[in-house]
Amino acid sequence: MTSRGVPTLSAAEARRMTLAAQGLSRREPDAVGPAHLHRTMQRLGVLQIDSVNVFARSHYLPMFSRLGPYDTALLDRMFLARTRHYVEYLPHEAAFMPVADWALWGFRMAEWRARAARPGAWMHAHPRTLAWVRAELADRGIVRPADLRDDAPRERGTWWDWDEAKIALEHLWRCGEVAIAGRAGFERRYALAERVIPAAVREHRIDRGDAVRELVRRAARSYGVATIADLNDYYRLRDQSAVREAVQQLVDAGELEPVVVRGWQRGDRPLPAWRHRAATLPRRIERAALLTPFDPLVWFRERALRVFDFDYRIEIYVPADRRRYGYYSLPVLVGDRIVSRVDLKADRSTSTLRVQSAWWEPHAHPDADAAPLAAELARAAGWQGLERVSVSGWGDAADAVARALSGADAAVARHVHPRQ
């Protein structure tokens, strides 16, 4: 169907198109190797990093969601070690991205440098700290922040402040002068960018307009179908006028096509949307997946509400007695619907995955969805090397999940949550 010559999609079609673009319509491999991680990164573009480790750090989960159980040590070798493939920067929030994309972010690095040069800016006000940190990096190659702490120049007077050295590293990283040379454990290791980024990549210059157009093209490919706000948020461009200009250029080039998605509204008018020419529309999605809060499917709250009718807020910073769903609730996809959110905790001392709460979403079919939800929780426990699952009584899905786990002969127990 078309509306005034513009193709029309149903909300369900747009949802399935998004899931296909994100790699969630594909069959999981029998064994996950490096090529699978590389291909998934091509689809996602970025892998957001988060330090919370109550169940599993966020950057491990998108690969599990799309590929199934895999050895996280493989991801560590490919992403956290010093590698020629991926590096950390700010393509969304702090995230892993291809090393080859370093030049795409030259405009963002230039913006940071311009801010730093303003009178009153932190870098403008702390030249001695910056000079010392630069000299240490030049002399020592790769350093941990703790290395700078141990060798702080206390003998030079009272100007030294350890917090300032850490801030200096972060500012130099944002400006592109420093790069992350992998992690030791989960601690960042810093080096001058010239020691991490190949010269051909580091010295390449991309015009801001060209960079924005390329990033909008990638965001459109990763979403399948999207609005201006969606495309603006994927790489946190924060410039809707530039995004609109890029969209028009991509339409003129035949890479994007305007569409109407029924139910995507602004007031009583359809919300303009565009489909990437590579987007596919699967007839159905036949899988379950546990998602991180920082998965591209749900990281933009406005889009999660529009596409999945899923109103999502992470409650880490909400006082415990005021949390609606739990400390770090994870969305659960069954088919093309987000049917539940579960608050998980890996209790490694007892080898137990603790389901602290479990809740149904409005589009859930509890009788049908309990079994795939329970199976995905049991699979997540096995992926994390946990031998059993314990389910609290907090949440309207908790009892159904516990029954489904028992029916599947999983090692399941019950525990009491303080909010019960």
PENORRA-V504812 format. One record per residue. N is the residue number from 1. RES is the residue in one letter. SS is DSSP state (@ for helix, = for strand, . for the rest). Layout:
n->N res->RES ss->SS
n->N res->RES ss->SS
This chain:
n->1 res->M ss->.
n->2 res->T ss->=
n->3 res->S ss->=
n->4 res->R ss->.
n->5 res->G ss->.
n->6 res->V ss->=
n->7 res->P ss->=
n->8 res->T ss->=
n->9 res->L ss->=
n->10 res->S ss->.
n->11 res->A ss->@
n->12 res->A ss->@
n->13 res->E ss->@
n->14 res->A ss->@
n->15 res->R ss->@
n->16 res->R ss->@
n->17 res->M ss->@
n->18 res->T ss->@
n->19 res->L ss->@
n->20 res->A ss->@
n->21 res->A ss->@
n->22 res->Q ss->.
n->23 res->G ss->.
n->24 res->L ss->.
n->25 res->S ss->.
n->26 res->R ss->.
n->27 res->R ss->.
n->28 res->E ss->.
n->29 res->P ss->.
n->30 res->D ss->.
n->31 res->A ss->.
n->32 res->V ss->.
n->33 res->G ss->.
n->34 res->P ss->@
n->35 res->A ss->@
n->36 res->H ss->@
n->37 res->L ss->@
n->38 res->H ss->@
n->39 res->R ss->@
n->40 res->T ss->@
n->41 res->M ss->@
n->42 res->Q ss->@
n->43 res->R ss->@
n->44 res->L ss->@
n->45 res->G ss->.
n->46 res->V ss->.
n->47 res->L ss->=
n->48 res->Q ss->=
n->49 res->I ss->.
n->50 res->D ss->.
n->51 res->S ss->.
n->52 res->V ss->.
n->53 res->N ss->.
n->54 res->V ss->.
n->55 res->F ss->.
n->56 res->A ss->.
n->57 res->R ss->.
n->58 res->S ss->@
n->59 res->H ss->@
n->60 res->Y ss->@
n->61 res->L ss->@
n->62 res->P ss->@
n->63 res->M ss->@
n->64 res->F ss->@
n->65 res->S ss->@
n->66 res->R ss->@
n->67 res->L ss->@
n->68 res->G ss->.
n->69 res->P ss->.
n->70 res->Y ss->.
n->71 res->D ss->.
n->72 res->T ss->@
n->73 res->A ss->@
n->74 res->L ss->@
n->75 res->L ss->@
n->76 res->D ss->@
n->77 res->R ss->@
n->78 res->M ss->@
n->79 res->F ss->@
n->80 res->L ss->@
n->81 res->A ss->.
n->82 res->R ss->.
n->83 res->T ss->.
n->84 res->R ss->.
n->85 res->H ss->.
n->86 res->Y ss->=
n->87 res->V ss->=
n->88 res->E ss->=
n->89 res->Y ss->=
n->90 res->L ss->.
n->91 res->P ss->.
n->92 res->H ss->.
n->93 res->E ss->.
n->94 res->A ss->.
n->95 res->A ss->=
n->96 res->F ss->=
n->97 res->M ss->=
n->98 res->P ss->=
n->99 res->V ss->@
n->100 res->A ss->@
n->101 res->D ss->@
n->102 res->W ss->@
n->103 res->A ss->@
n->104 res->L ss->@
n->105 res->W ss->@
n->106 res->G ss->@
n->107 res->F ss->@
n->108 res->R ss->@
n->109 res->M ss->@
n->110 res->A ss->@
n->111 res->E ss->@
n->112 res->W ss->@
n->113 res->R ss->@
n->114 res->A ss->@
n->115 res->R ss->@
n->116 res->A ss->@
n->117 res->A ss->.
n->118 res->R ss->.
n->119 res->P ss->.
n->120 res->G ss->.
n->121 res->A ss->.
n->122 res->W ss->@
n->123 res->M ss->@
n->124 res->H ss->@
n->125 res->A ss->@
n->126 res->H ss->.
n->127 res->P ss->@
n->128 res->R ss->@
n->129 res->T ss->@
n->130 res->L ss->@
n->131 res->A ss->@
n->132 res->W ss->@
n->133 res->V ss->@
n->134 res->R ss->@
n->135 res->A ss->@
n->136 res->E ss->@
n->137 res->L ss->@
n->138 res->A ss->@
n->139 res->D ss->@
n->140 res->R ss->@
n->141 res->G ss->.
n->142 res->I ss->.
n->143 res->V ss->=
n->144 res->R ss->=
n->145 res->P ss->@
n->146 res->A ss->@
n->147 res->D ss->@
n->148 res->L ss->@
n->149 res->R ss->@
n->150 res->D ss->@
n->151 res->D ss->.
n->152 res->A ss->.
n->153 res->P ss->.
n->154 res->R ss->@
n->155 res->E ss->@
n->156 res->R ss->@
n->157 res->G ss->.
n->158 res->T ss->.
n->159 res->W ss->.
n->160 res->W ss->.
n->161 res->D ss->.
n->162 res->W ss->@
n->163 res->D ss->@
n->164 res->E ss->@
n->165 res->A ss->@
n->166 res->K ss->@
n->167 res->I ss->@
n->168 res->A ss->@
n->169 res->L ss->@
n->170 res->E ss->@
n->171 res->H ss->@
n->172 res->L ss->@
n->173 res->W ss->@
n->174 res->R ss->@
n->175 res->C ss->.
n->176 res->G ss->.
n->177 res->E ss->.
n->178 res->V ss->=
n->179 res->A ss->=
n->180 res->I ss->=
n->181 res->A ss->=
n->182 res->G ss->=
n->183 res->R ss->=
n->184 res->A ss->=
n->185 res->G ss->.
n->186 res->F ss->.
n->187 res->E ss->=
n->188 res->R ss->=
n->189 res->R ss->=
n->190 res->Y ss->=
n->191 res->A ss->=
n->192 res->L ss->=
n->193 res->A ss->@
n->194 res->E ss->@
n->195 res->R ss->@
n->196 res->V ss->.
n->197 res->I ss->.
n->198 res->P ss->.
n->199 res->A ss->@
n->200 res->A ss->@
n->201 res->V ss->@
n->202 res->R ss->@
n->203 res->E ss->.
n->204 res->H ss->.
n->205 res->R ss->.
n->206 res->I ss->.
n->207 res->D ss->.
n->208 res->R ss->@
n->209 res->G ss->@
n->210 res->D ss->@
n->211 res->A ss->@
n->212 res->V ss->@
n->213 res->R ss->@
n->214 res->E ss->@
n->215 res->L ss->@
n->216 res->V ss->@
n->217 res->R ss->@
n->218 res->R ss->@
n->219 res->A ss->@
n->220 res->A ss->@
n->221 res->R ss->@
n->222 res->S ss->@
n->223 res->Y ss->@
n->224 res->G ss->.
n->225 res->V ss->=
n->226 res->A ss->=
n->227 res->T ss->.
n->228 res->I ss->@
n->229 res->A ss->@
n->230 res->D ss->@
n->231 res->L ss->@
n->232 res->N ss->@
n->233 res->D ss->@
n->234 res->Y ss->@
n->235 res->Y ss->.
n->236 res->R ss->.
n->237 res->L ss->.
n->238 res->R ss->.
n->239 res->D ss->.
n->240 res->Q ss->@
n->241 res->S ss->@
n->242 res->A ss->@
n->243 res->V ss->@
n->244 res->R ss->@
n->245 res->E ss->@
n->246 res->A ss->@
n->247 res->V ss->@
n->248 res->Q ss->@
n->249 res->Q ss->@
n->250 res->L ss->@
n->251 res->V ss->@
n->252 res->D ss->@
n->253 res->A ss->.
n->254 res->G ss->.
n->255 res->E ss->.
n->256 res->L ss->=
n->257 res->E ss->=
n->258 res->P ss->=
n->259 res->V ss->=
n->260 res->V ss->=
n->261 res->V ss->=
n->262 res->R ss->.
n->263 res->G ss->.
n->264 res->W ss->.
n->265 res->Q ss->=
n->266 res->R ss->=
n->267 res->G ss->.
n->268 res->D ss->.
n->269 res->R ss->=
n->270 res->P ss->=
n->271 res->L ss->.
n->272 res->P ss->.
n->273 res->A ss->=
n->274 res->W ss->=
n->275 res->R ss->=
n->276 res->H ss->=
n->277 res->R ss->.
n->278 res->A ss->.
n->279 res->A ss->.
n->280 res->T ss->.
n->281 res->L ss->.
n->282 res->P ss->.
n->283 res->R ss->.
n->284 res->R ss->.
n->285 res->I ss->.
n->286 res->E ss->.
n->287 res->R ss->.
n->288 res->A ss->=
n->289 res->A ss->=
n->290 res->L ss->=
n->291 res->L ss->.
n->292 res->T ss->.
n->293 res->P ss->.
n->294 res->F ss->.
n->295 res->D ss->.
n->296 res->P ss->.
n->297 res->L ss->.
n->298 res->V ss->.
n->299 res->W ss->.
n->300 res->F ss->.
n->301 res->R ss->@
n->302 res->E ss->@
n->303 res->R ss->@
n->304 res->A ss->@
n->305 res->L ss->@
n->306 res->R ss->@
n->307 res->V ss->@
n->308 res->F ss->@
n->309 res->D ss->.
n->310 res->F ss->.
n->311 res->D ss->.
n->312 res->Y ss->.
n->313 res->R ss->.
n->314 res->I ss->.
n->315 res->E ss->.
n->316 res->I ss->.
n->317 res->Y ss->.
n->318 res->V ss->.
n->319 res->P ss->.
n->320 res->A ss->@
n->321 res->D ss->@
n->322 res->R ss->@
n->323 res->R ss->.
n->324 res->R ss->.
n->325 res->Y ss->.
n->326 res->G ss->.
n->327 res->Y ss->.
n->328 res->Y ss->.
n->329 res->S ss->=
n->330 res->L ss->=
n->331 res->P ss->=
n->332 res->V ss->=
n->333 res->L ss->=
n->334 res->V ss->=
n->335 res->G ss->.
n->336 res->D ss->.
n->337 res->R ss->=
n->338 res->I ss->=
n->339 res->V ss->=
n->340 res->S ss->=
n->341 res->R ss->=
n->342 res->V ss->=
n->343 res->D ss->=
n->344 res->L ss->=
n->345 res->K ss->=
n->346 res->A ss->=
n->347 res->D ss->=
n->348 res->R ss->.
n->349 res->S ss->.
n->350 res->T ss->.
n->351 res->S ss->.
n->352 res->T ss->=
n->353 res->L ss->=
n->354 res->R ss->=
n->355 res->V ss->=
n->356 res->Q ss->=
n->357 res->S ss->=
n->358 res->A ss->=
n->359 res->W ss->=
n->360 res->W ss->=
n->361 res->E ss->.
n->362 res->P ss->.
n->363 res->H ss->.
n->364 res->A ss->.
n->365 res->H ss->.
n->366 res->P ss->@
n->367 res->D ss->@
n->368 res->A ss->@
n->369 res->D ss->@
n->370 res->A ss->@
n->371 res->A ss->@
n->372 res->P ss->@
n->373 res->L ss->@
n->374 res->A ss->@
n->375 res->A ss->@
n->376 res->E ss->@
n->377 res->L ss->@
n->378 res->A ss->@
n->379 res->R ss->@
n->380 res->A ss->@
n->381 res->A ss->@
n->382 res->G ss->@
n->383 res->W ss->@
n->384 res->Q ss->.
n->385 res->G ss->.
n->386 res->L ss->.
n->387 res->E ss->.
n->388 res->R ss->=
n->389 res->V ss->=
n->390 res->S ss->=
n->391 res->V ss->=
n->392 res->S ss->.
n->393 res->G ss->.
n->394 res->W ss->.
n->395 res->G ss->.
n->396 res->D ss->.
n->397 res->A ss->.
n->398 res->A ss->@
n->399 res->D ss->@
n->400 res->A ss->@
n->401 res->V ss->@
n->402 res->A ss->@
n->403 res->R ss->@
n->404 res->A ss->@
n->405 res->L ss->@
n->406 res->S ss->@
n->407 res->G ss->@
n->408 res->A ss->.
n->409 res->D ss->.
n->410 res->A ss->.
n->411 res->A ss->.
n->412 res->V ss->=
n->413 res->A ss->=
n->414 res->R ss->=
n->415 res->H ss->.
n->416 res->V ss->.
n->417 res->H ss->.
n->418 res->P ss->.
n->419 res->R ss->.
n->420 res->Q ss->.
